[in-house]
């Protein structure tokens, strides 16, 4: 079974590792084309940073960032696109331009209109987060049993989606590494990814360049964490991730070819 790769394309000035890199349409197009050439299964476009302590972005500003990029990519034949948004207005506009995946880090808890917008998409990702990006890493972050609590949240959000008419086969669950979790919580969730199998059609794990990797390696610059990320995604795939979300698509695709071949053997 092939582990799929989702490439990250942030159209933001303040994302934690690539903020400002792809605000220009030409730069975004080059990056997306390279991701597809390297073997990305889908490119995830985001216009609002959801890093810890990030300030919320008005939906109009988010849409102004991503919509021109989406149009450029679609006009150049790139159709394997996902929109990373918590806002129904952004989701609807991007769907109308040809985006087929929706990645909502709030799992429909941010915008009450999102669940209706989500019905249009071929694939919908529901992620666990504790609080909002602005507050999720603040204060005392504690769980009695992080795996069970995240599982129950995702189970409930899947049920909400299905009750609204979204088929289970369209739903992907994501335990939300780094979203309101400490190091020990992130490690426990990655080791337990197989337990989330069956909640939806598949399990996504987003851990690229994240703070827990910096904690383990001592690497302060997120852009220096790609090699360590490769180690993390290989283990995540072995532990049950069907899809990994990464900045370094080329490295991820090559590494996962080895993991997949060894697992099948």
Buried (B, 14 or more C-beta within 10 A) or exposed (E): EEBBBBBBBBBBEEBBBBBEBBBEBEBBBEBBBEBBEBBBBBBBBBBBBBBBEBEBBEBEEBBBBBBBBBBBBBEEEBEBBBBBBBBBBBBBBBBEBBBBBBBBBBBBBBBEEBBBBBBBBEBBBBBBBBEBBEEBBEEEBEBEEBBEBBBEBBBEBBEBBBEEEBEEEBBBBBBBBBBBBBEEBBBBBBBBBEBBBEBBBBBBBBBBBBBBBBEBBEBEEBEBBBEBBBEBBBBBBBBBBBBBBBBBBBBBBEBBEEBBEEEEE
